[in-house]
Amino acid sequence: YEHGRLVSAATRGDGRVGEDVTTNAVRLDGIPRRLEGEGHPALVEVRGEVFIAVAAFERLNALQAELRDRVVEEMLSRGVERDRAELAASRRFPSFANPRNAASGGLRQLLGKKQGLEREAGEARIAALSMYVHGIGAWERPPVAAQSEVYELLASWGLPTSPHSRVLASTDEVLARVVELGEGRHSIEHEIDGVVVKVDELALHPELGETSRAPRWAIAYKFPPEEVHTRLLDIVVSVGRTGRATPFAVMEPAQVAGSVVRQATLHNKDVVRQKGVLIGDTVVLRKAGDVIPEVLGPVTCPAQVRGRVEHVGSRGALDIEALGEVTAAALTQPTVPAEPPLRSEAGLFELDLETLVPIEVVVRDAETGEPRVDERTGEPVRRAPFQRVEVTYPPGYEDASPAERRAAGVRKDHRVLHPSAQALTLIDELEKAKTKDFWRQLVALSIRHVGPVAARALAQYFGSLEEIEKADRETLAQVDGVGAIIADSLL
């Protein structure tokens, strides 16, 4: 705003360069073209967040469904087959997956280039937008001493501020407010995934400074995502205008994080394969950041166990030479035996050659992930990665050529199974891993947020797992490079 008049609006972008969205911003009811009151500065940059309220999001998706129906009816009247008409309609007016994406795309759309039904949909998308301001950027010598006073001043100018902000005097009050908002978050008019706590006194902000990623005078607390179980009914593939195919999970409707979820993106075929979800599975569903529906995997997830086993052997963890992706898959998702040798990474160091040698796996195509099929038998091709087969022949024919054996009618006597070099290496490497540095053992435990940096700090400070287990949250959090979030993960 210059002298109280709106001159430009831009997205945050990469923090330095954003996208000019002034044309659409002036259409929002919550953004005044001219500030109310008097005494406006020559230049002030107001920062805030555009969102779509839950009720408005439901109305927006209802309109998308109505527009799809209108497109289908129009195409049917021209003799187009229903399947083709419904596919075309779903591409033109898809249901929005979540309010966040709908808000972002709505603010940035080029409405002037749209006509007809697309114009109607675009205008409705902008009409659904709301905004709360939460800070200031450029403002020379602001006449305020506290963050709360900033909110009061912005509100007096007619700018929308959140009714949920509070000024609190102690850590106990802050924690109580976090709990209160967490318990009542589904009753708030818009979706939230956490709470931001700011130091109110502006003079302290420069003293506290900031890191390369965030200011030290503000901290975000994220609510743990709510997880529910539901049934995977189907996996459908949506093809975009560029030909990109995106699989979607279609599920029994489930109430999660304040709304009913029926579908969630599975991103691509590699994600589907990695998660190991199959139609008919009972799956774990959550909203990532309490906003975006996400299928975590089946309730019992061999793929997750495989990933953790592979992580144990990675260079950043125990650096076990023979324990990579293929070996991890063989140990957790084999074809033979029916019961996998590993149900969790906890049994990794109990493996022996007797357990490894019988394991067989289906050979899969590197591109598609589908099983390779033997052209002669029609059966999936199998291999035994931990076996070395020794074939013996009757006395006198051990060194004969294949042609000589065929001419004499000599057949193989029998096959002797031995551990392969891979099996021997794996057992040897697992034994060596038992004496690896303590910090590597910590990384191998797959504790959320604990990577090599935090693990080194913990190992240096405590020296043993027993000492870490004795420590309370405050002691853990004070370790340089650890902090409260990692402390909570450890506890």
VOGU-3710 file (C-alpha; in Angstrom, 3 decimals, decimal comma):
1> yehgrlvsaa> 0,000/0,000/0,000  1,227/3,508/-0,860  -0,428/6,228/1,205  -3,227/3,775/1,977  -3,884/2,728/-1,625  -3,315/-0,828/-2,852  -0,694/-0,824/-5,610  0,433/-4,444/-5,859  -0,033/-7,947/-4,496  2,422/-10,807/-4,962
11> trgdgrvged> 2,914/-14,385/-3,825  5,802/-15,283/-1,520  7,536/-17,236/-4,283  11,016/-18,339/-3,270  11,281/-15,668/-0,576  12,884/-13,154/-2,941  10,885/-13,241/-6,161  7,149/-13,909/-6,258  4,319/-13,773/-8,778  2,221/-10,647/-9,342
21> vttnavrldg> -1,406/-11,503/-8,508  -2,803/-7,979/-8,135  -5,525/-8,522/-10,744  -7,032/-11,384/-8,760  -6,245/-10,014/-5,287  -8,447/-6,946/-5,782  -11,411/-9,306/-6,278  -11,098/-10,681/-2,732  -13,621/-9,249/-0,295  -11,039/-9,262/2,498
31> iprrlegegh> -8,463/-7,129/0,694  -9,445/-3,424/0,683  -8,310/-1,311/-2,255  -7,949/1,622/0,142  -7,155/1,370/3,832  -9,586/2,771/6,383  -8,684/5,476/8,894  -5,907/8,065/8,651  -2,164/8,419/9,098  -1,172/5,724/6,644
41> palvevrgev> 2,573/5,383/5,921  4,006/6,301/2,532  4,741/2,602/1,991  3,731/-0,486/3,930  4,022/-4,129/2,947  1,387/-6,311/4,605  1,954/-10,053/4,781  -0,738/-12,681/5,164  -2,128/-15,973/3,958  -4,912/-16,671/1,497
51> fiavaaferl> -7,088/-19,676/2,321  -10,414/-21,319/1,551  -12,714/-22,012/4,478  -13,989/-25,571/4,872  -17,592/-24,620/4,048  -16,506/-22,627/0,981  -14,360/-25,551/-0,187  -17,341/-27,897/-0,042  -19,427/-25,419/-2,070  -16,600/-25,094/-4,590
61> nalqaelrdr> -16,388/-28,849/-5,154  -20,185/-29,006/-5,420  -19,996/-26,444/-8,238  -17,268/-28,493/-9,962  -19,608/-31,513/-9,866  -22,468/-29,410/-11,276  -20,260/-28,146/-14,110  -19,218/-31,719/-14,913  -22,875/-32,714/-15,175  -23,584/-29,797/-17,507
71> vveemlsrgv> -20,664/-30,751/-19,755  -21,802/-34,387/-19,876  -25,380/-33,422/-20,785  -24,175/-31,086/-23,528  -21,883/-33,745/-25,027  -24,585/-36,433/-24,832  -26,901/-34,134/-26,781  -24,270/-34,113/-29,543  -24,172/-37,910/-29,645  -20,924/-38,415/-27,708
81> erdraelaas> -20,694/-41,678/-25,750  -21,251/-41,297/-22,005  -17,847/-42,727/-21,022  -16,030/-40,254/-23,244  -18,230/-37,406/-22,059  -17,638/-38,177/-18,379  -13,880/-38,463/-18,938  -13,759/-35,117/-20,736  -15,859/-33,469/-18,020  -13,660/-34,811/-15,216
91> rrfpsfanpr> -10,592/-33,370/-16,924  -12,162/-29,935/-17,367  -13,655/-29,676/-13,887  -11,946/-32,102/-11,488  -12,730/-32,152/-7,777  -10,113/-30,302/-5,750  -8,102/-32,577/-3,456  -7,703/-30,035/-0,652  -8,340/-26,349/0,169  -4,639/-25,447/0,123
101> naasgglrql> -4,096/-26,376/-3,523  -7,421/-24,853/-4,546  -6,480/-21,560/-2,857  -2,988/-21,398/-4,353  -4,141/-22,164/-7,871  -7,170/-19,892/-7,556  -5,112/-16,828/-6,688  -2,635/-17,426/-9,518  -5,040/-18,309/-12,350  -5,252/-16,162/-15,504
111> lgkkqglere> -8,940/-15,377/-15,302  -8,904/-12,931/-18,221  -8,112/-15,737/-20,650  -11,059/-17,917/-19,583  -14,515/-18,025/-21,134  -17,801/-19,834/-20,655  -17,938/-22,522/-17,982  -14,196/-22,170/-17,257  -14,771/-18,483/-16,520  -17,655/-19,352/-14,193
121> ageariaals> -15,488/-21,891/-12,357  -12,581/-19,447/-12,105  -14,725/-16,661/-10,682  -16,213/-19,043/-8,115  -12,716/-20,124/-7,119  -11,666/-16,538/-6,454  -14,935/-15,808/-4,631  -14,139/-18,706/-2,279  -10,849/-17,122/-1,191  -10,358/-15,447/2,177
131> myvhgigawe> -7,299/-13,895/3,781  -5,837/-13,184/7,215  -2,914/-10,769/7,589  -0,280/-11,759/10,123  2,694/-9,442/9,757  4,478/-6,561/8,103  7,435/-6,412/5,747  8,604/-3,052/4,435  7,526/-0,286/6,860  9,851/2,516/7,879
141> rppvaaqsev> 9,669/3,351/11,605  6,354/1,652/12,473  4,597/3,339/15,448  4,157/0,056/17,320  6,226/-1,806/19,916  4,574/-5,232/19,896  3,338/-7,837/17,435  -0,114/-7,656/19,021  -0,180/-3,899/18,371  0,590/-4,619/14,710
151> yellaswglp> -2,531/-6,778/14,526  -4,638/-4,084/16,189  -3,368/-1,420/13,777  -3,901/-3,607/10,710  -7,443/-4,385/11,874  -8,140/-0,657/12,355  -7,207/-0,155/8,698  -9,871/-2,643/7,641  -7,544/-5,585/7,012  -8,737/-9,047/8,156
161> tsphsrvlas> -6,829/-10,531/11,121  -7,324/-13,932/12,700  -9,832/-14,001/15,572  -7,883/-16,901/17,086  -4,730/-14,947/18,051  -4,010/-14,397/21,756  -1,414/-12,532/23,838  -0,155/-14,872/26,558  2,152/-14,217/29,495  3,800/-17,563/30,282
171> tdevlarvve> 4,925/-20,872/28,832  2,118/-22,635/30,695  -0,460/-20,353/29,059  1,084/-20,988/25,638  1,002/-24,763/26,126  -2,592/-24,609/27,347  -3,580/-22,595/24,255  -1,830/-25,097/21,979  -3,806/-27,925/23,583  -7,037/-25,920/23,316
181> lgegrhsieh> -6,551/-25,230/19,612  -5,474/-28,806/18,964  -8,603/-30,223/20,556  -10,887/-27,753/18,773  -9,106/-27,470/15,436  -11,892/-29,164/13,474  -14,370/-26,508/14,652  -12,261/-23,654/13,229  -13,589/-22,230/9,962  -10,451/-23,199/8,037
191> eidgvvvkvd> -8,048/-26,134/8,200  -4,957/-25,762/10,396  -1,978/-28,033/10,945  -0,406/-26,264/13,904  0,182/-23,092/15,890  2,792/-20,332/15,499  4,105/-18,793/18,726  5,762/-15,351/18,343  7,693/-13,113/20,734  5,379/-10,116/21,166
201> elalhpelge> 8,013/-7,427/21,835  9,314/-6,238/18,451  12,553/-4,832/19,915  13,640/-8,378/20,783  13,288/-9,650/17,224  16,648/-8,286/15,936  18,393/-9,536/19,092  17,052/-13,046/18,637  17,927/-13,000/14,936  17,128/-15,793/12,530
211> tsraprwaia> 18,540/-18,948/10,992  18,875/-19,585/7,271  15,377/-21,078/7,317  13,310/-19,256/9,942  13,323/-16,462/12,557  14,262/-17,345/16,136  11,503/-15,079/17,507  8,788/-17,346/16,100  8,335/-21,088/16,349  5,789/-23,409/14,749
221> ykfppeevht> 4,213/-26,301/16,623  2,699/-28,910/14,303  -0,165/-31,068/15,507  0,417/-34,807/15,065  -1,599/-36,003/12,053  -4,771/-37,934/12,760  -4,629/-41,426/11,252  -7,591/-43,668/10,459  -8,074/-47,071/8,845  -10,256/-47,493/5,773
231> rlldivvsvg> -10,632/-49,926/2,875  -9,006/-49,406/-0,509  -11,778/-49,988/-3,057  -9,946/-49,222/-6,281  -6,921/-47,590/-7,868  -7,896/-45,415/-10,821  -5,575/-43,594/-13,192  -6,183/-40,004/-14,242  -4,534/-38,881/-17,487  -3,742/-35,173/-17,740
241> rtgratpfav> -3,608/-32,998/-20,840  0,137/-33,656/-21,241  -0,355/-37,429/-21,054  0,912/-37,753/-17,504  -0,783/-40,652/-15,701  -1,503/-40,211/-11,986  -2,941/-43,086/-9,909  -5,561/-42,278/-7,258  -6,703/-44,380/-4,339  -10,498/-44,707/-4,108
251> mepaqvagsv> -11,507/-45,608/-0,552  -14,509/-46,157/1,628  -15,423/-42,677/2,945  -13,520/-41,929/6,157  -13,707/-38,976/8,539  -10,183/-37,637/9,033  -8,980/-34,252/10,288  -12,436/-32,707/10,152  -13,638/-33,784/6,709  -14,737/-36,866/4,788
261> vrqatlhnkd> -12,038/-38,298/2,508  -12,898/-40,609/-0,391  -9,789/-40,433/-2,541  -6,100/-39,571/-2,344  -3,331/-39,316/-4,902  -0,763/-42,101/-5,104  1,506/-39,849/-7,214  3,004/-42,427/-9,609  3,563/-46,148/-10,187  6,782/-46,172/-8,138
271> vvrqkgvlig> 4,947/-44,843/-5,083  2,220/-47,472/-5,513  4,865/-50,197/-5,689  6,806/-48,786/-2,738  3,757/-48,507/-0,483  2,695/-52,029/-1,405  -1,040/-51,218/-1,441  -3,463/-53,607/-3,131  -7,168/-53,266/-3,877  -9,084/-54,684/-0,922
281> dtvvlrkagd> -6,382/-53,791/1,632  -7,221/-52,008/4,851  -4,958/-48,962/4,616  -3,728/-46,242/6,952  -5,022/-42,830/5,861  -4,039/-39,414/7,149  -3,865/-35,833/5,989  -0,278/-34,711/5,478  0,011/-31,436/7,359  -3,623/-32,029/8,312
291> vipevlgpvt> -4,539/-30,860/4,797  -3,560/-33,241/1,993  -5,033/-36,783/2,055  -2,260/-39,380/2,033  -2,304/-43,181/2,013  0,589/-44,357/4,182  0,287/-48,015/3,248  -1,507/-51,179/4,318  -2,111/-51,730/8,031  0,546/-54,446/7,836
301> cpaqvrgrve> 3,161/-53,003/5,521  5,967/-55,290/4,282  7,169/-52,453/2,047  7,773/-50,259/5,088  9,726/-53,036/6,805  11,743/-53,468/3,609  12,514/-49,742/3,592  13,671/-49,807/7,212  15,862/-52,872/6,602  17,403/-51,151/3,587
311> hvgsrgaldi> 17,967/-48,036/5,727  19,906/-50,088/8,303  22,390/-51,078/5,607  22,687/-47,615/4,028  25,925/-45,620/4,083  24,477/-43,080/6,495  23,575/-45,821/8,973  25,521/-49,085/9,519  26,994/-49,138/5,985  26,468/-52,878/5,424
321> ealgevtaaa> 27,880/-53,712/2,002  25,571/-56,600/1,062  22,371/-55,090/2,471  20,824/-53,029/-0,324  17,405/-52,745/-1,947  17,424/-56,225/-3,530  18,571/-58,001/-0,373  16,083/-56,082/1,773  13,256/-57,126/-0,568  14,384/-60,774/-0,462
331> ltqptvpaep> 14,412/-60,785/3,339  11,014/-59,110/3,799  8,965/-59,986/0,685  10,255/-63,327/-0,660  8,334/-65,769/-2,839  9,730/-68,683/-0,802  9,289/-69,228/2,097  5,701/-68,040/2,532  6,610/-66,576/5,932  9,296/-63,886/5,379
341> plrseaglfe> 12,516/-64,254/7,398  12,104/-60,686/8,673  8,884/-59,192/10,024  10,881/-56,228/11,326  14,457/-55,019/11,252  14,828/-56,258/14,839  15,557/-59,790/13,586  18,290/-58,733/11,173  21,201/-59,719/13,424  19,715/-63,143/14,159
351> ldletlvpie> 19,924/-64,268/10,518  22,054/-67,300/9,700  23,025/-69,197/6,549  20,410/-71,871/7,175  17,702/-69,198/6,994  19,139/-67,426/3,948  19,852/-70,300/1,540  16,209/-71,399/0,846  14,980/-67,861/0,048  13,607/-67,330/-3,464
361> vvvrdaetge> 12,323/-64,125/-5,044  10,397/-63,322/-8,210  12,516/-61,483/-10,769  10,826/-58,185/-11,663  11,192/-55,950/-14,682  13,293/-52,899/-13,828  10,998/-50,570/-15,786  7,502/-51,759/-14,888  8,065/-53,609/-11,638  5,977/-56,477/-13,018
371> prvdertgep> 7,156/-60,110/-12,585  9,123/-61,533/-15,492  7,462/-64,595/-17,005  9,183/-67,679/-18,421  8,072/-67,904/-22,073  8,162/-71,709/-22,010  6,245/-72,369/-18,799  4,273/-69,156/-18,373  5,393/-69,090/-14,734  7,110/-66,148/-13,006
381> vrrapfqrve> 10,905/-66,329/-13,156  12,453/-66,962/-9,750  15,973/-66,686/-8,442  17,662/-67,674/-5,201  20,125/-64,872/-4,366  21,664/-66,682/-1,405  22,244/-70,063/-3,114  25,201/-71,463/-5,011  24,310/-74,696/-6,794  26,970/-77,396/-7,244
391> vtyppgyeda> 26,162/-80,067/-9,842  27,953/-83,431/-9,655  28,399/-86,106/-12,359  29,137/-89,852/-12,170  32,794/-90,870/-11,726  34,845/-90,463/-14,888  32,680/-87,713/-16,353  33,491/-84,855/-13,967  35,809/-83,170/-16,493  34,027/-84,266/-19,693
401> spaerraagv> 32,626/-81,684/-22,086  28,839/-81,253/-22,410  28,990/-82,885/-25,879  30,811/-85,923/-24,486  28,284/-86,269/-21,680  25,382/-86,063/-24,126  26,962/-88,664/-26,419  27,394/-91,041/-23,481  23,892/-90,369/-22,197  25,287/-89,104/-18,906
411> rkdhrvlhps> 22,931/-86,984/-16,830  23,543/-84,829/-13,787  23,915/-86,912/-10,670  22,465/-84,467/-8,165  22,553/-80,810/-7,079  24,165/-79,629/-3,883  23,141/-76,253/-2,449  25,787/-74,057/-0,857  25,577/-70,501/0,501  26,334/-67,973/-2,225
421> aqaltlidel> 29,070/-65,356/-1,932  26,313/-62,795/-1,266  25,023/-64,833/1,679  28,504/-65,250/3,164  29,240/-61,544/2,735  25,945/-60,535/4,344  26,511/-62,676/7,443  30,089/-61,391/7,739  29,009/-57,748/7,313  26,221/-58,120/9,871
431> ekaktkdfwr> 28,766/-59,398/12,386  31,060/-56,428/11,695  28,117/-54,012/12,012  27,715/-54,968/15,661  30,891/-53,031/16,457  30,148/-49,921/14,354  30,190/-46,464/15,971  27,338/-45,711/18,357  26,054/-42,799/16,274  25,573/-45,163/13,315
441> qlvalsirhv> 23,530/-47,487/15,515  21,298/-44,543/16,447  20,697/-43,657/12,789  19,869/-47,303/12,041  16,996/-47,241/14,557  14,859/-45,176/12,114  13,895/-42,660/14,805  11,988/-39,795/13,207  14,190/-36,708/12,572  17,359/-38,453/13,849
451> gpvaaralaq> 19,891/-38,313/11,035  23,699/-38,440/11,140  24,084/-34,895/12,545  21,714/-35,378/15,487  22,994/-38,922/16,058  26,604/-37,738/16,342  25,559/-35,054/18,824  23,620/-37,545/20,951  26,416/-40,105/20,862  29,009/-37,542/21,897
461> yfgsleeiek> 26,856/-36,141/24,722  25,457/-39,374/26,215  27,808/-42,120/25,065  25,303/-44,980/25,301  21,697/-45,891/24,616  21,153/-46,508/28,326  22,068/-42,891/29,162  19,770/-41,572/26,420  16,897/-43,654/27,826  17,454/-42,106/31,277
471> adretlaqvd> 17,347/-38,513/29,976  14,195/-36,387/30,205  12,876/-34,093/27,488  14,631/-30,989/28,807  18,019/-32,729/28,946  17,629/-34,127/25,435  16,480/-30,806/23,980  19,473/-28,882/25,345  21,949/-30,990/23,351  23,374/-28,882/20,538
481> gvgaiiadsl> 21,841/-30,046/17,256  18,930/-31,869/18,894  16,205/-29,524/20,153  12,613/-30,122/21,232  11,305/-31,844/18,092  13,983/-34,549/18,089  13,658/-34,879/21,869  9,964/-35,695/21,429  10,828/-38,286/18,771  13,310/-39,945/21,115
491> l> 10,792/-40,088/23,938
//
